[in-house]
Amino acid sequence: MAVTGAGAGEQVWVAIQRELRTDPAGTVRLGRYTPSTGAWAWLGYPLDAAPAGAWIGLSEVVAVEVPRG
């Protein structure tokens, strides 16, 4: 989980580590929750192919602010 912004501009980012039943194979989700509106937005994130006998998931989200100039 990562949080960006503050007040009405605050957004909470989450990672769904494995595919949901309704998602294509090899695609997990990143979610963005906006507390001021109660709205969720979702983005599909494709994973690399897993080696035989293993699995790959998404486990961490890091927010990096980029200066605007």
N, C-alpha and C positions, 0 to 999 in steps of 0.2 A: 504494500500500500504506500502511496505517496500523496502528499497534499500540496497544492499550489494555490497561490492567490490568498486573499483575505476578504472578510465581509461578504458582500453580495457576489464577489468574483471568485470566492473559494471553490476549488474543485478537488474531489477525492478520486484518485486513480487506483484501480485494483486489477489484479491479474487472475484469471481463471486458469489454473494450472494444466488441466486436461480438457480434451474435447467434451462438449456436451453431446447428448444423444442426437440432438437436432443439427449439429454442426458437421461440416465435411471432415473426413478423416485428415488428420494432420493440421487442423486449424483450431487454435484456442482463442480466447477472447481477452481483450483489454476493455475495462469499463471505466467510464467517467461519470461520477455522481456530482451533481450541483446542489448542495444543501439548500440554497436560497430558493430554488424552484422545485426541488424534489425529483428532478428529472435524471434519468439514466441515459447514456449513449454508449453504444457498443461498437467495437472494431474487431474484425477477424484478423488474427495474426498467424501467418503460416510458420510451422515448425520445420526444422531440418529433418531429414529422414533418420530414423533411429537405427543403430546397429542391430544385427540379429540378436534376439533375446533381451533387448533393452528397450527402454522408452525414453522419450524426451518430452519435457514439459516446460512451462514458463513459470518461473518461481519468484521473480523479483521485478519491481518497478522502481526506477529512480527518476526523480524529476530534476532536470537541469535547466536553470534559467539562462536564457540567451539575451545578452544586452541588446537593446534596440537603439539605433543611433541614427 
